[in-house]
Amino acid sequence: MLAYITRRLVYGLVTLLALSMIVFMLLQLSGGGPLDRLRLNPRMQPVIQQLTEQWGLDQPVWKQYVTWLSHYVRPSEFSLHNALPIVAIGAAIAATVAIGKFMKAHWKGAVVLVVWIIAIYVTFTNLTIKFDWGTSFQGAGDVWDLVFSRVGATFRLGFTALFLALIIGIPLGIYQAIRQYSFFDQLGTTAAFIAFSTPIFIVGVGLQLIFALYFEKWTGVKLFYVAGMNSPGYSDMTIWQKLGDTLQHLVLPAVSIALISLAGYSRFQRASMLEVLHSDYLRTAKAKGLPRSRIIVKHALRNALIPVVTLISLDIAFMIGGAIITETIFGWPGVGRLYIAAIGTVDYPVIMAIVMIIGIGIVIMNVVADILYGVMDPRVRYE
């Protein structure tokens, strides 16, 4: 498995390199230079000259790309403390391999999940390697600081939406499969198709109108807020007031994202569960007289969850880039909103940084999904 993981990571690096080239070329062909707005202010001439020299904006496109790449991958500072995230991820991979070989199958999935939660926590709490991603062309400051100052808000929104989608979507799909063609199954299928086909901006604006504006108008009670992450006096509130204020701002954008993910999870889980329920080994378990609850939970659910792993992994990776449209609608100060603003001003150091973070997240989570396949299904072998 270690050789397979290494091979996948090498392929991932090649993919990321190709992605950076394509995105960089598209930015160059999009029309309008990144410094056009600065040129409108005569006092910005020294800044324009500095950025032109730093990024080689007067050079051919391929030289500009090489300049950007050399800045992106070059750390400006490093210490033993900075190595903790690398050690944590490496230890998690090694532990996953060991768990797959030596631990009993009944506990494998839970232990691997705990290991990766710890590794991710250690990674993000000790991520102090500072890469020289340059300065925003629009005077917003250092790109690294600018992007990672928004990551916390994006994770708060994204993981809340993912949690809601998982705790509702997967049980819903399981129950629909068990009660196939029932009224509840038909109702759930119809609702899932409506949610899946409705554009996110319609869902977001609809939730704002109904549960924030009209609800307050009808009842006089301020239940949810339309925009922002916290109220102006947040720092002076008590801990319970802070919790309530956070939930009032968080619920609507999280639900708008969760509705679409929930629909996808329920459909995937239903289809996967139906396939497992009609398999031969489930018929054998029924013939042995095993309780229905044990058949579903122990024998069917574990195998039915395997196809959903990829979907969840990709959703986690895309959360790094933020729910772009949702963050814009709700004025959420996350990475997605920053990305939209950077596109509008052709701020390509910021654009490239966010695109590459999303790409790195997708590559890593695909590898994690492949590892989990082997852990959850003993028949999967990586040669």
C-alpha positions in Angstrom: 0.0 0.0 0.0 2.9 2.4 0.7 4.1 2.1 -2.8 0.6 2.8 -4.1 0.3 5.9 -1.9 3.7 7.1 -3.1 2.7 6.6 -6.7 -0.6 8.4 -6.3 1.1 11.4 -4.6 3.6 11.6 -7.5 0.7 11.6 -10.0 -1.0 14.2 -7.8 2.1 16.5 -8.1 2.1 16.2 -11.9 -1.7 17.0 -11.9 -1.1 20.1 -9.7 1.7 21.3 -11.9 -0.6 21.0 -15.0 -3.5 22.7 -13.1 -1.3 25.6 -12.2 -0.1 26.0 -15.8 -3.7 26.0 -17.2 -5.1 28.4 -14.6 -2.2 30.8 -15.1 -2.6 30.8 -18.8 -6.4 31.4 -18.5 -5.7 34.4 -16.3 -3.3 35.8 -18.8 -5.9 35.4 -21.6 -8.8 36.8 -19.6 -8.1 40.4 -20.6 -7.1 43.3 -18.4 -3.9 43.5 -16.4 -3.7 43.0 -12.7 -2.3 46.5 -12.2 -4.9 48.4 -14.3 -6.8 49.6 -11.3 -3.7 50.8 -9.6 -2.7 52.8 -12.6 -5.8 55.0 -12.1 -4.1 56.5 -9.1 -0.9 58.4 -9.9 0.5 58.0 -6.4 0.6 54.2 -6.9 3.4 54.4 -9.4 6.1 53.2 -6.9 3.9 50.3 -5.9 3.3 49.4 -9.6 7.0 49.4 -10.3 7.7 47.2 -7.2 5.2 44.6 -8.2 6.3 44.6 -11.8 9.9 43.9 -10.8 8.9 41.3 -8.1 6.6 39.3 -10.4 8.3 40.1 -13.7 5.0 41.4 -15.2 7.0 43.0 -18.1 8.4 39.6 -19.0 7.0 36.9 -21.3 4.2 34.7 -19.8 6.4 31.7 -19.3 8.9 33.7 -17.2 6.0 35.1 -15.1 4.8 31.6 -14.5 8.3 30.4 -13.4 8.6 33.4 -11.1 5.2 32.7 -9.5 6.0 29.0 -9.1 9.4 29.6 -7.5 7.7 31.9 -5.0 4.8 29.5 -4.3 6.8 26.5 -3.4 9.7 28.2 -1.6 9.3 28.4 2.2 10.6 31.6 3.7 11.1 30.2 7.2 11.4 26.7 8.7 12.0 25.2 12.2 11.4 21.8 13.9 8.0 23.1 15.0 7.0 23.5 11.4 7.7 19.9 10.7 4.8 18.7 13.0 2.1 18.8 10.2 4.3 16.7 7.9 5.0 14.2 10.8 1.3 14.1 11.7 0.2 13.3 8.1 3.0 10.7 7.7 2.2 9.1 11.0 -1.5 8.9 10.0 -0.7 7.2 6.7 1.6 4.7 8.5 -1.0 4.1 11.2 -3.7 3.5 8.6 -1.5 0.9 6.8 -0.8 -0.8 10.2 -4.5 -0.8 11.2 -5.5 -2.3 7.8 -3.1 -5.2 8.4 -3.2 -6.0 12.1 -6.5 -4.8 13.6 -9.8 -6.6 13.7 -12.2 -5.5 10.9 -14.9 -4.5 13.4 -12.9 -1.5 14.7 -10.9 -0.5 11.7 -13.1 2.2 10.3 -13.6 4.0 13.7 -9.9 3.9 14.6 -8.8 5.2 11.2 -11.3 8.0 11.5 -10.0 9.0 14.9 -6.4 8.9 13.6 -7.1 11.2 10.7 -9.1 13.6 12.9 -6.1 13.9 15.2 -3.7 14.3 12.3 -5.8 17.0 10.7 -6.1 18.8 14.1 -2.3 18.7 14.7 -1.7 19.9 11.1 -3.9 23.0 11.2 -2.9 24.0 14.8 0.8 23.8 14.0 0.8 25.0 10.4 3.4 27.8 10.8 5.4 27.2 7.7 5.3 30.6 5.9 5.5 30.4 2.2 6.4 33.4 0.1 3.2 33.8 -1.9 3.9 37.4 -2.5 1.6 40.5 -2.0 -1.9 41.1 -3.2 -1.9 43.4 -6.3 -4.8 45.3 -4.7 -2.9 46.3 -1.6 -4.6 43.8 0.7 -1.3 42.6 2.2 0.6 39.3 2.2 -1.3 36.6 0.3 -0.5 33.8 2.8 -1.9 35.9 5.7 -4.8 37.0 3.6 -5.9 33.5 2.6 -5.4 31.8 5.9 -7.1 34.6 7.8 -10.3 33.4 6.0 -9.8 29.6 6.4 -11.3 29.5 9.9 -14.6 31.0 8.7 -14.7 28.7 5.7 -14.1 25.6 7.9 -16.8 26.7 10.4 -19.3 27.0 7.6 -18.2 24.0 5.6 -18.0 21.5 8.4 -21.3 22.6 9.9 -22.9 22.0 6.5 -21.1 18.6 6.1 -22.2 17.5 9.6 -25.9 18.4 8.8 -25.7 16.7 5.4 -24.2 13.5 6.9 -26.5 13.1 10.0 -29.6 13.6 7.8 -28.6 12.4 4.3 -27.1 9.0 5.1 -29.8 7.8 7.5 -32.4 9.1 5.1 -30.9 7.1 2.2 -30.7 4.0 4.4 -34.4 4.3 5.5 -35.5 4.9 1.9 -33.7 1.7 0.8 -35.3 -0.3 3.5 -38.7 1.1 2.7 -38.2 1.0 -1.1 -41.2 2.3 -3.1 -43.1 3.4 0.0 -44.7 6.8 0.3 -41.7 8.1 2.3 -39.3 6.8 -0.3 -41.2 8.5 -3.1 -41.4 11.7 -1.1 -37.7 11.6 -0.3 -36.8 11.0 -3.9 -38.9 13.9 -5.1 -37.5 16.2 -2.5 -33.9 15.2 -3.3 -34.3 15.8 -7.0 -35.8 19.3 -6.3 -33.0 20.2 -3.9 -30.3 18.8 -6.2 -31.6 20.7 -9.2 -32.3 24.1 -7.5 -29.5 26.6 -8.0 -27.7 27.4 -4.7 -28.3 31.2 -5.1 -32.1 30.5 -5.2 -31.9 28.3 -2.1 -29.8 30.9 -0.3 -32.0 33.9 -1.2 -35.1 31.9 -0.4 -33.9 31.0 3.1 -32.9 34.7 3.7 -36.4 35.9 2.7 -38.4 33.3 4.6 -36.5 32.7 7.8 -34.7 36.0 8.3 -36.8 38.9 6.7 -40.4 37.6 6.6 -40.2 35.7 9.9 -39.1 38.8 11.7 -41.8 40.8 10.0 -44.5 38.3 10.9 -43.5 37.5 14.5 -41.3 40.5 15.5 -38.6 38.0 16.6 -35.1 38.1 15.1 -34.4 34.4 14.5 -31.6 34.5 11.9 -29.4 37.1 10.3 -29.1 37.8 6.6 -25.3 38.4 6.4 -22.1 38.4 8.3 -20.5 35.9 10.8 -21.0 37.8 14.1 -22.8 40.8 15.4 -20.9 44.1 16.0 -20.8 43.7 19.8 -19.7 40.1 19.7 -16.5 40.5 21.7 -18.5 42.0 24.7 -21.0 39.1 24.9 -21.1 36.3 27.4 -20.2 32.8 26.2 -23.9 31.8 25.8 -24.7 35.0 24.0 -21.7 34.3 21.6 -22.9 30.8 21.0 -26.4 32.0 20.2 -25.2 34.8 18.0 -22.9 32.4 16.1 -25.8 30.0 15.5 -28.1 32.8 14.3 -25.5 33.8 11.6 -24.4 30.2 10.8 -27.6 28.3 10.4 -28.9 29.7 7.1 -25.7 29.6 5.0 -24.9 26.1 6.4 -28.4 24.8 5.6 -28.3 26.2 2.1 -25.1 24.2 1.4 -26.3 21.1 3.3 -29.5 20.8 1.4 -27.7 20.1 -1.9 -25.1 17.8 -0.3 -27.9 16.1 1.7 -29.7 15.3 -1.5 -26.6 13.8 -3.1 -25.7 11.7 0.0 -29.3 10.3 0.3 -29.4 9.3 -3.3 -26.0 7.6 -3.3 -26.7 5.9 0.0 -30.0 4.6 -1.2 -28.7 3.2 -4.4 -25.7 1.6 -2.6 -27.8 0.2 0.1 -30.3 -1.4 -2.3 -27.5 -3.1 -4.2 -26.1 -4.6 -0.9 -29.6 -5.6 0.3 -30.1 -7.7 -2.8 -26.8 -9.4 -2.6 -26.3 -13.2 -1.9 -24.6 -12.9 1.4 -27.5 -10.8 2.8 -29.9 -13.5 1.8 -27.7 -16.1 3.5 -27.7 -14.0 6.7 -31.5 -13.7 6.6 -31.8 -17.5 6.0 -29.7 -18.1 9.2 -32.3 -16.2 11.2 -30.1 -13.2 12.2 -32.0 -10.2 13.5 -33.0 -7.7 10.9 -31.2 -4.8 12.8 -28.0 -6.8 12.9 -28.2 -7.6 9.2 -28.7 -4.0 8.3 -26.2 -2.4 10.7 -23.3 -4.9 10.8 -23.5 -6.6 7.4 -25.2 -4.2 5.0 -24.3 -0.7 6.1 -20.5 -1.1 6.2 -20.4 -2.2 2.5 -23.0 0.3 1.5 -21.0 3.2 2.9 -17.9 2.4 0.6 -19.2 4.3 -2.5 -20.2 7.3 -0.4 -16.6 7.7 0.9 -15.4 9.3 -2.3 -18.3 11.7 -2.4 -17.6 12.8 1.2 -13.8 13.1 0.6 -14.3 15.4 -2.4 -16.8 17.5 -0.5 -14.2 18.0 2.3 -11.6 19.0 -0.3 -13.9 21.5 -1.9 -14.7 23.1 1.5 -11.1 24.4 1.5 -12.1 26.7 -1.3 -15.3 27.6 0.4 -18.8 27.6 -0.8 -18.2 30.5 -3.2 -21.7 31.5 -4.1 -23.1 30.9 -0.6 -20.4 33.0 1.0 -21.1 35.8 -1.4 -24.9 35.8 -0.8 -24.6 35.7 3.0 -21.6 38.1 3.2 -19.6 35.3 4.9 -15.9 36.4 5.3 -14.4 33.1 4.0 -12.1 32.0 1.3 -14.8 31.7 -1.3 -15.8 35.4 -1.0 -12.1 36.3 -1.2 -11.8 34.3 -4.4 -14.7 36.1 -6.1 -13.2 39.5 -5.1 -9.8 38.4 -6.4 -11.3 37.4 -9.8 -13.0 40.7 -10.1 -9.7 42.6 -9.7 -7.5 40.1 -11.6 -5.4 39.6 -8.4 -3.7 36.5 -9.7 -1.4 35.8 -6.7 -4.6 35.4 -4.6 -6.4 33.5 -7.3 -3.5 31.1 -7.9 -3.0 30.5 -4.1 -6.7 29.5 -3.6 -6.9 27.4 -6.7 -3.8 25.4 -5.7 -5.0 25.0 -2.1 -8.2 23.4 -3.5 -6.2 21.2 -5.9 -3.9 20.0 -3.1 -6.9 19.3 -0.9 -8.5 17.2 -3.7 -5.3 15.2 -4.3 -4.9 14.5 -0.6 -8.5 13.5 0.0 -8.5 11.2 -3.0 -5.6 9.3 -1.5 -7.3 9.2 1.9 -10.5 7.8 0.2 -8.4 5.1 -1.5 -6.9 4.2 1.9 -10.3 4.0 3.5 -11.5 1.7 0.7 -8.9 -0.8 1.7 -9.7 -0.5 5.4 -13.5 -0.8 4.9 -13.3 -3.6 2.3 -10.8 -6.3 2.9 -11.2 -7.5 -0.8 -9.5 -4.3 -2.0 -5.7 -4.8 -2.5 -3.2 -2.2 -3.6 -0.3 -3.7 -5.5 
